[in-house]
């Protein structure tokens, strides 16, 4: 049975980093995949790269057809917590319009203030949805590997291809393909598979 899924990305590269392989698998299987980005992180850019263009190319590569950019006057990185109520109201509306069966958000234990904001407001807004929380290990002091999504080699290749468009971020160690392969192998090993991505469970609903 096809399901509708919504991936919430505080910044332009978060869903690709946290669950790019999962997105690749679900799109391949024919699920309806939506995404929302809350900040383009331009404050981290020196002006050499067009982050919006990088993100657009990455999303096209992933194959996400329905991408929303939060229309709140251009939210700045590290300032999402000051717009919590506006973000919550937007997510309530998105819940009504998209009607997702499954929502992906950052970990509730993520140390980045923007990630923490989106994780908490998503938990409030999507009360009737299953919510899985993706990992970004450099921000997670603790991460409970409670759920795993099994992936194939081609899904990890698609994730790396999508991330390759972020030329502005290639100096970061977690964009290194070797790291991405290693994490996917480790998560796969934990569940007797070759590759996987791991998630925390905020809410699991069986209908």
Order of alpha helices (4+ residues) and beta strands (2+ residues): beta-alpha-beta-alpha-beta-alpha-beta-alpha-beta-beta-alpha-alpha-beta
